Amino acid sequence: MKRDYLIREKPVKALLVFAFPMMVGNLFQQFYTMADSVVVGRFVGQNALAAVGASYSLTNVFISIAIGGGVGASVITGQYFGAGNYAKMKQSVRTALTAFLVLSLLLGGIGLAFSTEILTWLKTPDDILGQAAEYLRIYFLGLPFLFMYNIFSAMFQALGRSKIPLYLLIFSSVFNIGLDVFLVCSAGMGIAGVAWATLIAQGISAVLAAVIFAREMRSYPENHETGTDAGRAGYRGGWFDKNAFLLMAGVALPSILQQSTVSVGMMLVQSVINSFGAEALAGYSAGMRIESFCIVPMAAMGNAVSAYTAQNIGAQRQERVIKGYRAGYWIVAAFAVLICVWVEGSYTSLILLFLGEGGTAEAMATGTAYLKFIGWFFVLIGLKMITDGVLRGSGDMKMFTVANLVNLGIRVMMAATLAPVYGIAMVWMAVPVGWLANYLISYAQYRTGKWRTAAAAVREG
């Protein structure tokens, strides 16, 4: 299929062709994340599973920064690609790589220095604090690899090359799971073995992505017409361009906020969960892993709509954006029905997969109650994701940011104020309320039509 299929093919086909490899890749990513928890829960113990869960909300913040930054930067890259301006496309890529490498080193250093203090601030139970801190320190060592891999993946997706990240994720997932089993079960490294397995697998994937992407860039001319000296000069002017950075930051910062909303919310309510003890935390951690797995198709469709919107606006084909958005509704609705049937029919066995027969009654009750409730509401996050995708892909970020802040605020406030009074269930009952509010605000902004002209400055630049 030609590289410009997001501009040429029918919307449903274009979105599914783009999203499917990304969806499968993200499922593999979630699968090996789940494998970490399964191996830890079954072969190290319930407290070790709780320790990984205590770290999960914090690590997800950094993952969200990497993914959100990559998606935001890829919007600018996708718009230049759609317009055929390859010199500026390459310039934006180099700037993004430089900026996020520096950011990853800075954040990794901060995380290494303050892992224990952050976990203490989150009220992590004392009996799992040491294991959680050990896991986090190893995780932060590998943060630059995580950032670089996600930036390369986002850039591949901006160019419509979503199969390449899929192949890399399949390799990384299988390799990671094999290392998990070896380091935990054979080498007896416990929770540290899981962390080292993730670091090694992500490091190898990041290096492979860099090599493949460099070759991909060489296949494009230096500008959209003749590869003139002026075009080459624009590309070879250095690894960092201030104007390109400011354009990307205008989209990337709100995108990071959007991607981080769930994760920051999880971190802020982590202290609420922790106050219920390690057993409840273990059950909640298992349920949260399943929820993350269920969200994958919705997130993939949101990113597909974002890339689709960016390329079609770059090509000045705004009417295709509307058709793609409508197609996205039907696709996420279909996924929501399938997910609901699966979760509601198997929530007990899913939690048992993590806890094993040795799981306590409180851990089982917490995990199953979480999944039984949340399974009915995944359509809301699907609608939120594709609507946010149009706004993000066009660069229409103001109300996009507001919507995601409202989502975050609702979840944090309901969990913090209601859970201590009415029980831990209020933590997950706040989730669909936040999703719904986010969707309604984003949809109202979409209906104004301002997204049609939001990217004009990028095209003219």
N, C-alpha and C positions, 0 to 999 in steps of 0.2 A: 504494500500500500504506500502511496506517495506521502512525503513528509507533511504536506499541507492538508491532510485529510480532515482536520478539524474545521477547515474553512470550506471544503468541497463536498464532503459526504453528508448524507441525511443526518439530522441531529441525533436521533436515537442510536443509529449505528456508530456515528463518530464518538459519542459519549461512552458507549459501551466498549468500543474498541480501545479507547484511551484508558478507561477506568478499570477494565478487567485485569490487565497485568499488574496494575498498581494495587488492586484489591487482593489479588492472589499473593502478591509480595507482602502486603501489610498483614494478611492472615498468617503467612509464614513468620513474620516478625512477632506477631502476637503469640503464635504457636510456640516459638522458642522461649518467649517471656513466660508463657504459662508452664512450659516444661521446667524452667528454673524453679517455679513455685512447687510444681508436682514433685520434682526430685528432692527439694529441700523438705517439703512437708512429709514425705513418705520415708526418706532415708536419714534425715537429720532430726526432725521432730517438729511438733506443733509450735513451739516457741521460736524455732528458726523461721518457720513460715510467717509468724507474726512479725519477726524482725525484718524480713524482706518487705512485708506489707507496710511496716512503719516507714521504711525507706522509699516505698513506691511513689507516694504522693510528691515527695521532694524530687526524686529523679525524673518524674514526669514533667515537672516544671522545666527542667533543663532540656528534656526531649522536645517539649513544646516550643521552647525558644528556637531550637535548631530547625524544627519542622516549619514553624511559623515564619522564621527568617528566610528559609529556603523558598517557601511558597510566595512570600512577598517579593523577594528578589526575582523569582521566576516570572512574575507578572510583567515586569519591565522587559525582561529578556524575551518573553513570549510576544509582547507587543512589537518589539523591534523585529522579531522573526516574522511575524505576520505581515509587517510592512516591507519586509525584504531588506532591511538595513543591517547587513551582517557586520559591518565595522563597529557600530554602536552596540550590537548584540554581544560581540566578543568583549568589548570594553566593559559592559555591565557584568559579564561573567567574571572577568579578572578582578573587578572591584569587589564583587560579592565574596569571592573566595578569600581575598585578603582581609576584608572586614571581619568575616566570621571566624577566620583562624585566630585573629587577635582576640576577639571576644571569647572564644572557647578557652584559650589559654588563661585569660583573666578570670573567668568564672570557675575553671577547674582549680586554679590556685586558691580562690576564696573558699571553695567547697572543701578542699583538702585541709585548710587551716581551721575551719569552723564546723566540721561534721558533727562532732559530739555536742557542741553548744546548740546547734540548730535542732538536733533531736531532743535535747533536754528542754528547749523552748517549746517544742511540740508535745511535751509531757509524755514522751515515750516511756512505757513501764520500765522500771529499773531492771527487771529480770531479763529483758531483751535488749537493753541499751548498748551493751558491749558488742553484741553480734551485729546490730544494725549499724553501728559506727564503723565496724570493720568492713562491712559490705560497701558502705558509702565511700570510704577512702579509696578503695580499689576502683570503684565506679568513676570517681572524679579524675583518676589518673588517665582513664581512657576517654575523657570528654572531648578532646580535640578530634579523635577519630570519629566519634558520634556526629559532631558538627559537620566535619568535612564530608562524611558519607551522605548525610541528609541534604547538604547543599548540592552535591553532585547529582543526587537523585532528582531534586527539584528542577535542576537545569535540564537534565535529560527529558523530564516531563514537559517542560516549557517548549521543547523542540519536537514534542510528539513522539519521543523515543522511550515510552514507558516500559517496554519489554526489557531493556537493559537493567534497570533497577530490580526488576522481578528476578532475573537470573542471578544477580548478585545476592539478593535476599534469600533465595532458595539455598544457594551455597552457604551463606552465613548461618542460616537457621539449622541446616543439617549438621554443619561443623560444630556449632554452638551446643547442640543437644548431645552430640557425641562427647565433646569435652566435659559437659555437665556430668554425664554418667561416669566418665573416667576419673575426673578430679574429685568428685564427691564420693562415689561408691568404691572406686579402686584405690585412689590415692589418699582417701580419708581427709580431704581438706575442708570438709564442712561447708559453711556458708561462704567462705573465701573462695572455694573452688568454683562456685556458681559465678561469682563476680569476675574472677580471672578468665573464665570461659567466655563471658560476654566481651570483655576487653580484647582478648585475642581475636575473636571472630570479627568484631567490628573493625579492628585495626587492619586486618587482611582485606576486608571488603572495601575500606576507604582507599587503600593503595590501589587495588584493582580498578575501582571507579575512576581514580585520577588518571590512570594510564589509558583507559578506554575513552574517557572524555577528551583527553588531549588529542587523540586520534580523530575523534568526531569533529572537533573544532577545525582541524586541518582540511576537512572536506568542504568547508564553506569558503567562498571568495571573500576578499577583504571588505568589499561593499556590495550593494545590491545590484550593481550594474556591471562595471568593468574592472573592479579591483584596482582603482587608480592609486597613484602615490598618496593623494590626500586621504583616501580611505585607509591605506596602510599606516600612515602617520597617526591617524586617530586611534588605531588599534595598538600600535607599538609605543604609545606615549608613556607607558608605565603600568605597574600593577594596580594602581589606585587612581581613580578619577573622582574629584570632588563632586562634580555635577551629577555623574552617574550614581554616586553614593546617596546624594540628597534625594534623587528621584526614587531610588529603591527604599530608602529609609521612610519616605512618606507612605509607602505601601507596606513595607515590612514591619514597621513598629506596630500599627494596628493589627496586622496579621499575627504577629507574635502574641499580642494581647488576646486575640480571638482563640488561637491555638492553646494559649495558656489558661484560658478562663476555667476550664474544667479542672486542670491540674492545680492552679492556684487555689481554687475553691476546695479541692481535696486536701491540700496542705493546710489551709486555714481551719478546716473542720477536723483535721487529723487529731488535734488535741481533744476534741469532743469524743471521737472514737476511742482514743487511748484511755480516756477516763473510765471507760467501761471494762478495762482490763485486757490481758493478753488473749484470753479465750475468745472474747467477742471480736477482738482485732483480727484473729486468725480467720474466723468465719467471714468477716467483712472483707478481708483481703482476697479470699477465694472468690466471693461474689463479684468484687471489683474487677478481677482478672477476666471473668466471664463477660461482664459488661463491656470491657475494653475490646474483647473479641467481637462482640455483637455490633459495636459501633463502626467497625472497619469498613463495611460496604457504604455506609452513609458518609464517612469521611472521604473515601475514595471518590464518590460521586460529587461531593463538594469541591474537591480539588480538580476533578475533571471539568466541572462547570466553570471553575475559575480559569483554567487554561483555555478552554473553549471560548469563553468570553473575551479574554485578553487577545487571542489570535484574531477573532472575528472583528473586534473593535479596531485592531491594528490594520486589518484589511478593509475597514469602513463598511462592514456588513452587519449593522446593528440588528436588523430584523431577524437574522439567524440566531441571535442571542435569545430573543423572546421564544422562538420555537424550541431552542435547546432547554430553556428553563422549564417550559411546559412538559417536555419529554422527561425531564428530571423528576417531576412530581410522580409520574406513573412508575418510574423505576424505583424510587425510594419507597413508595407505598407497597410495591410487590416484595421488596426485601423485608420491610417491616412485618408483613404478614407471615413470611417464612420464619423469621427470627422469633416471633411471638409463639408460633406453634412449637418450635424446637425448645425454647426455654421453658414454656409452661408445661411441656410434657416430660421434661427431664431434669428439673432443677435439683432434685435430691441427688441423683447420680452424678451430676456435675460437681456439686460441692464435695461429695464423697471422693471424687477423683483427686482432689487436693488434700483432704484431711485423712483419708484412709479410714480403716475400721477403728483406729485408735483415737479419732477425733472426739472431743468432748461434746456433750449434749448442747451446751451453750454455743459452742462454735458452729455446730450443725444448724441450730435454730436460727442463728444470726444470718448465716450464709443463705439458707433456703428462703427465709423471709425476704431478704434483699432481692433475690432473683425472681421470686414469685410475683413481687410487686412491679419491678422495673420492666419486666418482659412485655407489658402491654403498651409501653410508651415510646418505643424506638422510632415510630413514625414521626414524632415531634422533632427529634434531633435530625432526622433525614430532611425534613422541610427546612429546618434552620440551616443546615449545611449547604444546601443548594442555593438558597436565597443569599446567604452570606457569600457563596461562590461568585454570584453575579456582581455583587458590590465590590468584592475584593478584586476580581478579574478586571473590572473597569477602573479601579482606583478610586471608587466612591466610598471613602473610608470614615466620614464623620459619624453618621448614624450607625454604621457598622460597629464602630467602637462603642458607642453608647449602648447599643443592643447587648453586646457581650458583657459590658460592665453591669448592666441590669441583671443579666443572667447570673453573674458571679455574686452580686449583692444579695439576690434572693436566696441563693443556696447557702451562703455563709450565715445570713441572718436567721433563716429558719432553723438551721442546724444548731447554731450557737444558743438561740433563745428557747427553742421548743424541745430539743433532744434532752436536756437536763431535767425537764419537767415531765414530758410524755414518753420518753424512752428513745432508744437508739434508732428506731424506725423512722423518726422524723428526719434523719440524715438523708435517707434515700427518697423519702416522700417529697423533699424539696427539689429533687433533680428535674422531674418533668415540668414543674411549675416554672423553673428557670428556663428550660428549653422553649416552652410555649411563649413566654414573654419575649425572649430573644427573637423568635420567629416573627411574631406579630410586629415588632418594631422594624426589623429588617424588611419585611414584606411591605410595610407602609412606605418605606424609603424607596423600594423598588418601584412601587406604583407611581411615584412622582416622576420617574423617567430621567432623573438627573444622571444616572449611570451612563446615559448615551453620550454625554459630553465630558464626563469626568476625565477621560484619557486623552483629551485633545492636546494638552501640553506635552504629553509623552510622544505622541505621533509627530507633532511639529518639531520636537527636539531632535 
